[in-house]
Amino acid sequence: MRDGARVSGIGFKALRSIEFIASAGRFLDGLVHPCAASDSLLRGRHRAFIAANLTAGALALFALPLHLAFTGGITLPQALAFAWLAGQMPIAMYLSVTGKFETAHALSAALFSSFIGWMAFVTGGLDSVALVWLAIVPLEAALSRSRKVIMLATMAAAGVVAALLIAAQAGFDAGPFAANWGDGQVKSLAILSGLFYALLVAFRVEWSGADADQVASEREARYRLVADNLSDVITLHSSHGDTLFSTPSIRSLLDLSVQEATGDGFFQRVHVADRPAFLTTLNDVAVHKSAKSLQFRARRGPSKPGENGQPSYVWLEMRCRPMGYCDISDGEAAVVAVTRDITRYKAHEEELEEAQQQAEAASAAKTRFLANVSHELRTPLNAIIGFSDILRQFTPEQLPPERQREYVDLIHDSGHHLLQVVNEILDMSKIETGNFDLCIEPFVPGRCIGECVDMMRQQAASRGVQLVFDMPENLPELNGDRRACKQIFINLLSNAIKFTKLGGAVTVAAKQDGEWIDVRVRDTGVGIAADDLARLGTPFLQIDSGYDRRHEGTGLGLSVVKGLVALHGGEVIFESTVGVGTCVTVRLPAFMSTPDRKTDLPSDVVEPIAVKAAPSAKPMVA
């Protein structure tokens, strides 16, 4: 029990000692002037100076009463020593209030030199052993790290010697103030005091060095933390391209260690085609002393091929600046570079170029459309104008009724064809600008599709094409625009009939697939090549776009279909095989939420939504 209590008491005392030291440290930090608080190294110097001078002053104030109590009196040298020690306290408070570190050191050196001068004057003048202490004055001033303070301290010590020399030549002596100690006692006390004070100065030098080492270590750790967490890589190169230094972030950039990157390791990762530009840039920066940037490709990871059979390369941007001549580059001009990964930026550039190419292709398609649509407009207009002129030139008696009815039917059909062309152009324009009006309401899709099939039966019969309608009776109601859906189905049926040869068949079928309703229009026509499937549905584009094409049309039918389906939140899937036929599947949501009346065009209307080739597709025949 006693041993345990003793251990507990020792631990408590140690804890109290630690708390006292921490409190003293906080007290000293509070005395440091704000101008030095932000710099760790300067703050340590201020704190060491204040602590040493306050300790000396407190020691003098504490020891003077004890000395008087035990000795009953005081001599002049002793009074001078106590006065010098007590004078350190005002200098410490001066530094705490003003923050002038050099001035405080100069005052301390002047006070110490004055004390040594008086001590030497009362203990023998130039023959006094106290003059040995003058050598400590410039050493203590060196703690200020200021040449100006060192010179002032040296001049103060030299001034003391000069003053003693003048006093000796003039015949002045201490008189009644001279110390009456024995020579041996005075010399011993002076030497011991000097050694003690030199020891204090040595401790201050050691403390300052320890503080400097700690600050340097903290700064190095801070810089290493920044370097380790930088996404960019900072490298140092010679003018020949060798890497002299690299930050650890090169590991995350190129899967390369700092040791592997040194020398020509980094250069070996540069793409072979970009190596001449890499070396030229470094040489130009080193020679011409101007900053330059370079974009190049570099291999990431080891040299073994990647998953696709080719090495993995990333795009990098390196900004170089001249660093001048340094020892680590063997006297050569060094180049410091900051390298970052711009693979995403390059990918974005490629996307912009692709988008520009698509825009140019769309512009060319519109130009072809204008050339094609002129034929579609002129043909019905010529028929309307020609047959109407015939009716105007001849009286009803001059033309038989059968011929009159034939001309009127031709004018009527040409007008309908012209109206259909204009409507397709207007609908596509509304879809592209986002101004197509949707009137959402529930309706039975089977009945809507059946009406479209009935409307197209006459056209199918005139071309000798069999039209098959296969629709289940349990289809749910479709929430959408009935007029737009009818236009979708009519366009698909019209295309299928137009491209189906005599004796072929067009089959319309529908089924429910979860929350979707799939409507398929399959024909046994000429089919479409796999290379052309990706272009289906592009506005103003026709696969057979020459002036000698065998089928009429503006090339907007499927574009309107895709746009209307996209506005309903659905998708279009094309399947085709040359010589076998084509199947177009329209997927519409069975329960579509009601949008605003003005519906914006989705971003993917112009692009094919879903395209796949079916080499083994078989026609569906009734």
C-alpha positions in Angstrom: 0.0 0.0 0.0 2.8 2.4 0.9 4.7 1.6 -2.3 1.5 2.2 -4.3 0.8 5.5 -2.5 4.4 6.6 -3.1 4.1 5.8 -6.8 0.9 7.6 -7.0 2.4 10.6 -5.3 5.4 10.6 -7.7 3.0 10.4 -10.7 0.9 13.3 -9.3 4.0 15.4 -8.8 5.1 14.6 -12.4 1.7 15.6 -13.7 1.9 18.9 -11.7 5.3 19.6 -13.1 4.1 19.0 -16.7 1.1 21.3 -16.0 3.4 24.0 -14.6 5.7 23.8 -17.7 2.7 24.0 -20.0 1.4 27.0 -18.1 4.8 28.7 -18.2 5.0 28.1 -22.0 1.5 29.6 -22.5 2.5 32.6 -20.3 5.6 33.2 -22.5 3.6 32.8 -25.7 1.3 35.5 -24.4 4.3 37.9 -23.9 5.5 37.5 -27.5 4.6 40.5 -29.7 1.9 39.8 -32.4 4.4 40.7 -35.2 6.4 37.5 -34.4 3.4 35.3 -33.6 2.9 34.1 -37.2 6.5 33.0 -37.7 7.4 29.9 -35.7 11.1 30.5 -35.8 10.9 34.2 -34.9 8.4 33.5 -32.2 10.9 31.0 -30.7 13.7 33.5 -30.6 11.5 36.2 -29.0 10.3 33.7 -26.4 13.8 32.5 -25.6 15.1 36.1 -25.1 12.1 37.1 -22.9 12.4 33.9 -20.8 16.2 34.4 -20.2 15.9 38.1 -19.3 12.9 37.6 -17.1 14.6 34.7 -15.3 17.7 36.9 -14.7 15.7 39.8 -13.4 13.5 37.5 -11.1 16.7 35.8 -9.8 18.2 39.2 -8.9 15.0 40.4 -7.1 14.8 37.0 -5.3 18.5 36.8 -4.3 19.0 40.4 -3.1 16.9 40.1 0.1 18.5 36.7 0.9 22.0 38.2 0.4 21.2 41.1 2.7 19.8 38.9 5.3 22.7 36.5 5.5 25.6 39.0 4.9 24.2 42.1 6.4 25.7 44.3 3.7 26.6 44.6 0.1 29.7 45.7 -1.8 29.9 47.8 -5.0 30.6 44.8 -7.3 27.8 42.9 -5.8 25.5 45.9 -6.2 26.5 46.2 -9.8 25.9 42.5 -10.5 22.4 42.7 -8.9 21.7 45.9 -10.9 22.8 44.3 -14.2 20.6 41.2 -13.6 17.6 43.3 -12.6 18.1 45.5 -15.7 17.3 42.5 -17.9 13.7 42.6 -16.9 12.8 46.0 -18.5 14.6 45.0 -21.7 12.4 41.8 -21.9 9.3 43.9 -21.4 10.5 46.3 -24.1 10.7 43.5 -26.6 7.3 42.2 -25.5 5.7 45.6 -26.0 7.4 46.8 -29.2 8.6 43.5 -30.9 11.9 45.1 -31.9 14.2 42.1 -31.5 17.4 43.8 -32.8 17.0 46.8 -30.6 16.4 44.7 -27.5 19.5 42.7 -28.3 21.5 45.9 -28.7 20.3 47.3 -25.4 21.2 44.0 -23.7 24.7 44.1 -25.1 25.1 47.7 -24.1 24.0 47.0 -20.5 26.2 43.9 -20.3 29.2 45.9 -21.6 28.6 48.7 -19.1 28.4 46.2 -16.3 31.7 44.6 -17.4 33.3 48.0 -17.7 32.3 49.1 -14.2 33.4 45.7 -12.7 36.8 46.0 -14.4 37.1 49.7 -13.3 36.5 48.8 -9.6 38.6 45.6 -9.7 41.8 46.9 -11.3 41.1 48.5 -14.6 42.9 47.1 -17.5 44.4 44.4 -15.3 41.0 43.2 -14.1 40.1 39.7 -14.9 36.5 40.8 -15.4 37.5 42.0 -18.9 37.4 38.3 -20.0 33.6 38.7 -20.0 33.8 41.1 -22.8 34.4 38.2 -25.2 30.9 36.9 -24.4 29.2 40.2 -25.6 29.5 39.6 -29.4 28.7 35.9 -28.8 25.5 36.7 -27.1 24.7 39.3 -29.8 25.1 36.5 -32.4 21.8 35.0 -31.1 20.0 37.9 -32.8 21.0 36.6 -36.2 21.8 40.2 -37.2 25.1 41.4 -38.3 24.1 44.9 -37.3 23.6 43.9 -33.7 26.9 41.9 -33.7 28.8 45.0 -34.9 27.1 47.2 -32.3 27.9 44.7 -29.5 31.5 44.5 -30.6 31.8 48.3 -30.7 30.3 48.5 -27.2 32.9 46.0 -25.9 35.6 47.9 -27.7 34.3 51.2 -26.2 34.6 49.8 -22.7 38.2 48.8 -23.3 38.9 52.3 -24.8 37.3 54.0 -21.8 39.4 52.0 -19.3 42.5 52.8 -21.4 41.7 56.5 -21.2 41.0 56.3 -17.5 44.3 54.6 -16.9 46.3 57.2 -18.9 44.5 60.0 -17.1 45.3 58.6 -13.7 41.6 57.9 -12.7 41.1 55.0 -10.2 38.2 53.6 -8.3 39.4 55.1 -5.1 37.1 54.3 -2.2 34.9 52.1 -4.6 37.8 49.7 -5.3 37.1 46.1 -4.3 39.1 45.0 -1.3 38.9 41.3 -2.1 42.0 39.3 -2.5 43.3 38.9 -6.0 42.7 35.1 -5.9 39.2 35.4 -4.7 38.3 38.1 -7.3 39.9 36.2 -10.1 38.2 32.9 -9.1 34.8 34.6 -8.8 35.2 36.4 -12.1 36.2 33.3 -14.0 33.5 31.2 -12.5 30.9 33.9 -13.2 32.1 34.2 -16.7 31.9 30.4 -17.2 28.4 30.3 -15.8 27.2 33.1 -18.0 28.9 31.5 -21.0 27.1 28.3 -20.2 23.8 30.2 -20.2 24.6 31.7 -23.6 25.5 28.2 -24.9 22.2 26.9 -23.7 20.4 29.7 -25.5 22.3 28.9 -28.7 21.3 25.3 -28.3 17.7 26.2 -27.7 17.7 28.5 -30.7 19.1 25.7 -32.8 16.6 23.2 -31.5 13.8 25.7 -32.3 15.2 26.2 -35.8 15.4 22.4 -36.3 11.8 22.0 -35.1 10.5 24.7 -37.4 12.5 23.3 -40.3 11.1 19.9 -39.6 7.5 21.2 -39.4 8.0 23.1 -42.7 9.4 20.1 -44.4 6.5 18.0 -43.1 4.0 20.6 -44.3 5.6 20.8 -47.8 5.8 17.0 -48.0 2.1 16.9 -47.1 1.3 19.3 -49.9 3.5 17.5 -52.4 2.0 14.1 -51.5 -1.5 15.4 -52.0 -1.0 17.4 -55.1 -2.9 16.1 -58.1 -0.4 17.8 -60.4 3.2 16.6 -60.7 6.1 18.9 -60.2 9.3 17.8 -61.9 12.8 19.2 -62.4 14.5 18.4 -65.8 17.8 19.0 -67.4 17.9 20.5 -70.9 18.5 17.0 -72.3 15.2 15.7 -70.9 16.5 13.8 -67.9 14.3 14.0 -64.7 16.3 15.3 -61.7 13.4 15.5 -59.2 9.8 14.5 -59.0 7.0 14.8 -56.5 5.3 11.6 -55.3 2.1 12.5 -57.1 3.6 10.9 -60.2 2.6 7.6 -58.8 -1.1 8.4 -59.2 -0.5 10.1 -62.6 1.6 7.4 -64.4 1.8 4.6 -61.9 5.5 5.4 -61.6 7.6 5.7 -58.4 9.9 8.7 -57.8 13.0 6.5 -58.2 11.7 5.0 -61.5 10.9 8.5 -62.8 14.5 9.8 -62.1 16.8 9.8 -65.1 15.1 8.8 -68.3 12.3 6.9 -66.6 9.8 9.7 -67.2 11.0 10.2 -70.8 10.5 6.5 -71.6 6.8 6.8 -70.7 6.3 9.6 -73.3 4.7 8.4 -76.5 7.2 7.9 -79.3 5.6 10.3 -81.6 5.6 13.1 -78.9 9.2 12.6 -77.8 10.8 15.1 -80.3 8.4 17.8 -79.1 9.1 16.9 -75.5 12.8 17.3 -75.9 12.5 20.4 -78.0 10.3 22.2 -75.5 12.7 21.5 -72.6 15.7 22.6 -74.6 14.0 25.8 -75.8 12.9 26.7 -72.2 16.5 26.1 -70.9 18.2 28.1 -73.7 15.8 30.9 -74.3 14.7 31.4 -70.7 11.0 31.6 -71.6 8.0 29.7 -70.4 6.3 27.2 -72.7 3.6 24.6 -72.6 3.3 21.2 -74.2 0.5 18.6 -74.6 1.7 15.1 -75.1 0.7 11.5 -74.5 2.3 9.3 -71.9 1.9 5.6 -71.1 0.3 4.8 -67.8 1.3 1.6 -66.0 3.9 -1.0 -67.1 4.7 -1.6 -70.7 2.6 -4.7 -71.0 -0.5 -4.4 -73.2 -3.8 -3.4 -71.7 -7.1 -5.2 -72.0 -7.6 -4.1 -75.6 -4.2 -5.3 -76.7 -2.7 -1.8 -76.7 -0.8 0.2 -74.0 -2.9 2.6 -72.0 -2.0 6.2 -72.8 -3.2 9.5 -71.1 -3.0 13.0 -72.4 -0.8 15.3 -70.2 -0.2 19.1 -70.3 3.3 20.2 -69.1 4.0 23.9 -68.3 7.7 24.6 -68.2 9.6 27.5 -66.8 13.4 28.1 -66.5 14.9 27.6 -63.1 18.5 28.8 -63.9 21.6 26.9 -62.9 21.7 24.7 -59.8 24.0 22.2 -58.3 21.7 19.2 -58.7 21.8 19.6 -62.5 25.6 19.4 -62.8 25.9 23.1 -63.9 23.3 22.7 -66.6 20.3 25.0 -67.0 17.4 23.3 -65.2 13.7 23.4 -66.1 10.9 23.1 -63.6 7.6 21.7 -65.0 4.1 21.3 -63.7 2.3 18.4 -65.4 -1.4 17.5 -65.1 -3.8 15.0 -66.6 -6.0 16.5 -69.4 -7.5 13.3 -70.7 -11.0 14.4 -70.0 -10.3 17.8 -71.6 -9.1 16.1 -74.7 -12.1 13.8 -74.7 -14.3 16.9 -74.5 -12.4 18.4 -77.4 -13.1 15.3 -79.5 -16.7 15.4 -78.6 -16.9 19.0 -79.7 -15.2 18.1 -83.0 -17.6 15.2 -83.5 -20.5 17.6 -82.7 -19.2 20.0 -85.2 -18.9 17.3 -87.8 -22.4 16.2 -87.1 -23.6 19.8 -87.5 -21.8 20.1 -90.8 -23.4 16.7 -91.9 -26.8 18.0 -90.8 -26.2 21.2 -92.9 -25.2 19.1 -95.9 -28.3 16.9 -95.3 -30.5 20.0 -95.3 -28.9 21.1 -98.6 -29.6 17.7 -100.1 -33.1 17.9 -98.7 -33.7 21.2 -100.5 -32.6 19.7 -103.7 -34.8 16.6 -103.2 -37.9 18.5 -101.9 -37.9 20.7 -104.9 -38.7 17.6 -107.0 -41.5 16.6 -104.5 -43.0 20.1 -104.7 -42.7 20.7 -108.4 -44.2 17.3 -109.4 -47.7 17.9 -107.8 -47.6 21.6 -108.6 -47.0 20.8 -112.3 -49.9 18.4 -112.2 -52.2 20.8 -110.5 -51.3 23.7 -112.8 -51.3 21.6 -116.0 -54.7 19.8 -115.4 -56.3 23.0 -114.1 -55.2 24.8 -117.3 -56.8 22.1 -119.4 -60.0 22.4 -117.4 -59.9 26.2 -118.0 -59.2 26.0 -121.7 -62.0 23.5 -122.5 -65.7 23.9 -121.8 -67.6 21.1 -120.0 -69.1 20.2 -123.4 -65.7 19.7 -125.0 -64.4 17.3 -122.4 -66.2 14.0 -121.6 -67.3 13.5 -117.9 -64.9 10.6 -117.5 -61.9 12.8 -118.5 -63.1 15.7 -116.3 -63.3 13.4 -113.3 -59.9 12.0 -114.1 -58.3 15.4 -114.2 -60.1 16.5 -111.0 -58.9 13.3 -109.2 -55.3 14.0 -110.3 -55.5 17.6 -109.1 -57.0 16.3 -105.8 -54.3 13.7 -105.3 -51.5 16.1 -106.2 -52.9 18.6 -103.7 -53.0 16.0 -100.9 -49.5 14.9 -101.7 -48.3 18.5 -101.6 -50.1 19.1 -98.3 -48.5 15.9 -96.9 -45.0 17.2 -97.8 -45.7 20.6 -96.3 -47.1 19.0 -93.1 -44.0 16.8 -92.7 -41.7 19.8 -93.0 -43.8 21.8 -90.5 -44.0 18.9 -88.0 -40.3 18.3 -88.2 -39.6 22.0 -87.7 -41.9 22.1 -84.6 -40.2 19.0 -83.1 -36.7 20.4 -83.6 -37.6 23.8 -82.1 -39.6 22.2 -79.2 -42.9 23.8 -80.2 -44.9 20.7 -81.0 -48.1 20.7 -79.0 -49.1 17.5 -77.3 -52.6 16.9 -76.2 -52.3 14.0 -73.6 -55.4 11.9 -73.1 -56.1 8.2 -72.6 -57.1 6.2 -75.6 -57.3 2.5 -76.8 -54.2 1.9 -78.9 -55.7 -1.1 -80.8 -58.5 1.0 -82.1 -56.1 3.8 -83.1 -53.8 1.4 -85.0 -56.8 -0.3 -86.6 -58.0 3.0 -88.0 -54.5 3.6 -89.5 -54.5 0.2 -91.0 -57.9 0.8 -92.6 -56.7 4.1 -94.0 -53.7 2.4 -95.6 -55.5 -0.6 -97.1 -56.3 1.1 -100.3 -52.7 2.2 -100.9 -51.5 -1.4 -100.0 -54.0 -2.9 -102.4 -53.0 -0.5 -105.2 -49.4 -1.7 -104.9 -50.3 -5.4 -104.5 -49.1 -5.6 -100.9 -50.9 -7.7 -98.3 -51.6 -5.8 -95.1 -52.0 -8.0 -92.0 -53.3 -6.7 -88.7 -52.6 -8.7 -85.6 -53.7 -7.0 -82.4 -54.6 -8.5 -79.0 -57.9 -7.4 -77.4 -56.5 -6.9 -73.8 -54.1 -4.0 -74.5 -54.4 -1.4 -71.8 -55.2 2.2 -72.5 -52.4 4.4 -73.7 -51.9 7.8 -72.2 -50.6 10.0 -75.0 -51.4 12.3 -77.9 -53.8 10.3 -80.2 -53.2 12.5 -83.3 -49.4 12.2 -82.9 -49.6 8.4 -82.4 -51.8 8.1 -85.5 -49.2 10.1 -87.4 -46.5 7.7 -86.1 -48.3 4.5 -87.3 -49.4 6.0 -90.6 -45.8 7.1 -91.4 -44.5 3.6 -90.5 -47.2 1.9 -92.6 -46.6 4.2 -95.5 -42.9 3.5 -95.5 -43.3 -0.2 -95.2 -45.8 -0.3 -98.1 -43.7 1.9 -100.3 -40.6 -0.2 -100.0 -42.4 -3.6 -100.3 -42.5 -5.2 -103.7 -45.5 -6.6 -105.5 -46.8 -9.7 -103.6 -45.1 -8.9 -100.4 -46.7 -8.4 -97.0 -46.8 -5.8 -94.2 -47.7 -7.0 -90.7 -48.7 -4.8 -87.8 -48.6 -6.4 -84.4 -48.7 -5.1 -80.8 -48.2 -6.5 -77.3 -47.7 -5.3 -73.7 -44.3 -5.7 -72.1 -44.6 -4.6 -68.5 -45.2 -0.9 -68.4 -44.5 -0.6 -72.2 -46.6 -1.2 -75.3 -44.6 -2.5 -78.3 -46.0 -1.9 -81.8 -44.1 -3.7 -84.6 -44.4 -2.9 -88.3 -42.7 -5.6 -90.3 -42.4 -5.8 -94.1 -40.9 -8.1 -96.6 -39.3 -5.3 -98.6 -35.8 -4.6 -99.9 -34.3 -4.2 -96.5 -31.5 -1.8 -95.3 -27.8 -2.5 -95.1 -26.3 -2.6 -91.6 -24.1 0.5 -92.4 -27.1 2.5 -93.2 -29.2 1.6 -90.1 -27.3 4.0 -87.9 -28.4 6.9 -90.2 -32.1 6.0 -90.2 -34.2 8.8 -88.7 -31.7 11.6 -89.3 -33.7 14.6 -90.5 -33.5 15.5 -94.2 -31.6 12.3 -95.0 -32.6 9.6 -97.5 -30.7 6.4 -98.0 -31.7 6.6 -101.7 -31.1 10.3 -102.1 -30.1 10.6 -105.8 -32.3 12.2 -108.4 -32.9 8.8 -110.0 -34.3 7.3 -106.8 -37.1 4.9 -107.3 -39.3 6.1 -104.4 -40.7 9.5 -103.7 -40.6 11.2 -100.4 -38.8 14.0 -98.5 -36.8 11.8 -96.0 -38.7 13.2 -93.0 -41.1 10.4 -92.3 -38.9 8.4 -89.9 -37.5 11.6 -88.4 -41.0 12.7 -87.5 -41.6 9.3 -86.0 -38.5 9.4 -83.9 -39.3 12.9 -82.7 -42.9 12.1 -81.7 -41.9 8.9 -80.0 -39.2 10.7 -78.0 -41.7 13.4 -76.9 -43.8 10.5 -75.5 -40.8 9.2 -73.6 -40.5 6.1 -75.8 -37.9 4.6 -78.2 -37.6 3.3 -81.7 -35.7 0.1 -82.6 -34.8 -0.7 -86.2 -34.0 -4.2 -87.4 -33.3 -5.0 -91.1 -31.7 -7.4 -93.4 -31.0 -6.7 -97.1 -33.4 -8.7 -99.3 -35.4 -10.0 -96.4 -37.2 -7.1 -94.9 -37.3 -4.5 -92.2 -39.0 -4.4 -88.7 -39.6 -1.2 -86.9 -40.5 -1.4 -83.2 -42.1 1.5 -81.4 -42.0 1.3 -77.6 -44.4 3.7 -75.8 -45.1 3.9 -72.1 -48.5 2.7 -71.2 -48.8 5.3 -68.4 -47.3 8.6 -69.5 -47.4 11.5 -67.1 -49.1 14.6 -68.5 -46.5 17.2 -69.5 -46.9 20.9 -70.3 -48.6 21.9 -73.5 -45.3 23.1 -74.9 -43.0 20.1 -74.8 -39.3 20.5 -75.3 -37.5 18.2 -77.7 -35.3 15.7 -75.9 -31.6 16.0 -76.6 -31.4 12.6 -78.4 -34.2 13.0 -80.9 -31.8 13.7 -83.8 -29.6 10.7 -82.9 -30.7 7.2 -83.5 -32.2 5.9 -80.3 -31.7 2.2 -80.6 -30.3 0.5 -83.7 -29.4 -3.1 -84.3 -29.0 -5.3 -87.3 -30.8 -8.7 -87.5 -29.1 -10.8 -90.1 -31.5 -13.7 -89.5 -34.7 -11.7 -89.4 -37.7 -13.5 -91.0 -40.7 -11.8 -92.5 -44.0 -12.2 -90.8 -46.6 -13.3 -93.3 -50.3 -13.7 -92.7 
